[in-house]
Amino acid sequence: MELFGATALLIVACVICLLLSMGQVKRRMGKLPPGPTPLPILGNILQLNGKEMFTSLIKLSEKYGPVYTIHLGPEPVVVLCSCDAVKEALIDHGEDFSARGHMPLLDKISKGHGIVSSNGERWKQMRRFSLMTLRNFGMGKRSIEERIQEEARFLTEEFRKTNSQTLNPTFYIGKAVANVICSVVFGDRFEYEDKDFLKLLYLFNETFRGISSIWGQIYNTFPKVMALLPGPHNKLFNAVDGIQAFVAEKIKMHKETLDLSSPRDFIDCFLIKMEQEKDMPQSEFHMEGAINTTFDLFGAGTETVSTTLRYGLMILLKHPDVEEHVQKEIDQAIGRNRAPCVEDRSRMPYTDAVIHEIQRFIDILPMGLPHAAMRDVHFRDFVIPKGTTVYPMLSSVLRDTMHFKHPNQFNPGHFLDENGKFYKNEGFMPFSSGKRICIGEGLARMELFLFLTTILQNFTLRSPVDVAELDLTPEMSGFGNIPRPYQLSFIPR
């Protein structure tokens, strides 16, 4: 009887706890947009597909509208799921939503330092310093264009050495793209066969895949539980540790040879700033800030651009008519006797449209990065409390039927007018928008144009399998969309 009474008491206690928890959830949701009713502790996790979370979130918007609330575990999150809603939040209410939202993986990786996941005064200082320093080292100028052109030449030489044999382009492209940001951050490029360089690229690839995997999504939802468990998510953290150790060693080497009057690269500039503020207790310029800011710049400047190019080549294999059209425009505007330059883009509307459509179609960061309300924000008919995480679904912008006639098809016509001239489509937002727009947008746009045109100027792409067999749906769809592995040959023109 005592055992029965204890069991009954335990059940009653659990029911009371569940009711109290549900009551707290309802009170929290009183000011928030409507959404599916969450379960205690689990939230709405059972209504989401971990392999394609953004697809689940977009589907929920069909029922709850373009602004709704969902619970990732116990945390309420506001989802913005249309071009108008995202623009209204990030542009019209840009200051209100300028904070970085809660994303446990980012918090674990950077501990709130660097550019991507920092907030407040730290974020303002890191962003301002990074933008200024990158511009001083050529971002958006002729000098960085020349570095990209040089790296594009090295890449074409590597492809020629393959003698038209089939290959997986992942690390070929990754090495070339990474060397552009390496020249700015570390002051020099790496040889393509450098073992440390290859290891670094492998670690970044593992990190991006890990964040995008279902394990990464589960960690973001239940970080406290996942932190105690073994599993593939720990492989991600080991990769991050390896990258940060590499960066720390580079910073140490720079410190030993630093000339305060003549900075060579981004790291030198950061070290000089550290020296200038060494007696300021609240300074944000310290070793942890240096490591994480460098990590952010290198990661953002490598993995997203190289993945876009890799995905883009696969799309062109699938659409040989588009490849042929681009090559004709290259021959007319540039010829084959000089390297492409950024000025050529204005004379190549079709190529420009193809690159924009590649970015739109692959939707590289479908959920965007989370924002947060800086204060209680009156947004449409709702009040979003201060600190609430907000997901601006970039996928919903890039596939908005108001701006793209065939949102689920690859169609360069989305960026061409009736006369075949390039036009800016308001639904194009792969770099996000507003206060937190990617600081490397200009560099990325330059890289995509110069690398792609240089490759197609010199080679015709060929698939070893029938193009009908090429599957353009992502292998992973989480934080990022990652293309399926494929092979191709580079046939000299």
C-alpha angles and dihedrals in degrees: 000000000000090000090049091049092049091049092049090049091050092050091049090049091051091049091050091049091050092049092048090048091051090048091053090049091052091048091050090049093051092093097030129087115271123268144149116317109258127224117235112272093350095062111186096327093121090061093056131080105224092204092055106019095158090056090053091049093050090049091053089055089064088067103032102032134244093305116047143140127245130176118232097196106315094334120099113224127188114223122206109202113176138055092251094048094048093047092046090054101040099037110022091037095026097138093044092057100034096111122098112251127229113285110158094202091057091045091051093048100045105014089222096306130117124036107292102057104021125107142197122008092347091059093046092051095045094047094046093047094045094049092048093047095046090051091049088055094052109274106158091009137100093261094064090044089057091051091053091047090051092050091047088056091052089050094051089050089054091051091049090055089061090068092220093302118149117262145164104253097204101104096029090062093036092057094051096046093044092053091061093060090037089061090055100039102033099025096240144049126247127237109251093242096049105130095213090050093050090048090051092052091048091052093050090048090051091048094052092046092047094051089048095048127097088252089058091052092049091050091052090053100043106020097157093053095041091049088065097047133080117235147110092301088073089061087062092054091047089054091050090050089053093051093047091049089053091050092046090053091050090050090050091052091048091050091055092054100032119142107196091204097050117041113195100194147343094295092053090051091051092049091050090051089050090053092049092052100035092117094049109095093200096048116135091207105094137118096278090051091048093051096046097042090050089046091052094048094046094045095046091044095050119030102042095046095044091047090050091051092046091049090045094056089051091052091051090051087054091048107040091168089063091048090051092049091051092049091052090052090048091052091050099043101033111009121206102279101075136041119261115256133196092254088065091068093076089058094047108065096160094051090047089051091049092053092048091048091050089055092046096046098046091047092201098195102027097177095037118216117303120261127195136213112259090203138352100306126202101216119176105309095339143075115227108201121232112274095022112143114239125196113205100202103221088184090064089054096047091049099038108140091213089068104025120050094199103026097172095047130076103245124156086196087082086079101037129083126219090276094053093253121138116254132185110250112210090218093065107107112138092138093051118236144245127035094343098047112143109276090212096058094112093048093047093050090050093049095048092052098043097042095045096045092046091052094048092043089060106029145037114219119233130185120214089215131053107280088232087070094056109107113207094187111108122263087218130020113186126096086350138016109243121194122234116258113268141166131230142166128231107221113195113240 
